[in-house]
Amino acid sequence: MPHQKINSLQLLRAIAVGFVVFIHSAYFGVPIISSINPTDSFYNLKTWGTIGVDLFFTISGFIMTIVIPAYMKPKGWKDYFAKRMIRIIPLYYLLSVLDALVTVYVHHEALTFQVIIKSLIFFPVFDKLFIYF
């Protein structure tokens, strides 16, 4: 079966991402959004970020059931993971650098060597740093 994008699902997934980005910017960073606090003034908008996460992963799971059969050939899993890593890792590093710059230059907080290394090797960092995005 040839891969066809289901545009309506892609749009719905983009809307879900928009909910998450908006809620993060409202709570963690964009002063103009934080100061007017729109999340309290529009029909429970403060819960839409979590709804966006659920919606995004539900749609992504459905899309994976369509895509995975194309990788069922021998060693097809290597192609699958290589394509995902090429899509995800550069964006992860880019956002990590942006987050580090915001932490250091906007919030004037120091980053430890341990936090930087953990971020680079995809190990969760559960301290107060790196939570601005």
Secondary structure, DSSP 8 states (H G I E B T S, - for coil): ------HHHHHHHHHHHHHHHHHHHHHHT-HHHHHH-GGGTSTTGGGHHHHHHHHHHHHHHHHHHHHGGGG-STTHHHHHHHHHHHHHHHHHHHHHHHHHHIIIIIS-----HHHHHHHHTT----SSSS---
